[in-house]
Amino acid sequence: MVMHELGLLTAVVEAILQAADTASASKVNEVSLKVGTLSGAVPEALYGAWPIATDRTICEDAQLRLNVIPATVYCSKCRQNVTIDEFFALLCPVCATPTGQLATGREFEIEWVEWDCPDTVGAPAAGTDTGSMLATTNTSKLD
Ligand SMILES: [Zn+2]
């Protein structure tokens, strides 16, 4: 049912996790994807597969937003990009000239991602009682 979309989203989540790791992000809040109407991905199925693709990752509570891009072709006779219906052939809807020049509609890409980045990572504040840690980790240079 949503296997195709799940595969696409798994790749998206992997890319986000890699970038989030580099940025030391702790939690992803929102993800926006560009989805062309001819990309082969169905928005409803993407929404359905999102919780599965993000399960047990820092993306699991992130909200998915889809920016659906209509399919357009470039017509050399009209000299402009014109929107076509996704189910129609590659014809200019204005003058009916056949065109193979799909301008937009095949997009499937990450538009933007919003995440939380902690200001300080790791280091315990000075004065923190690290007695039991010192005993086991042997960081005896700490004052
Ligand atoms: Zn035309």
Residues whose N, C-alpha, C, O or C-beta is under 5 A from the ligand:
A	BS01	ZN	C75 K77 C78 C92 V94 C95 A96 T97
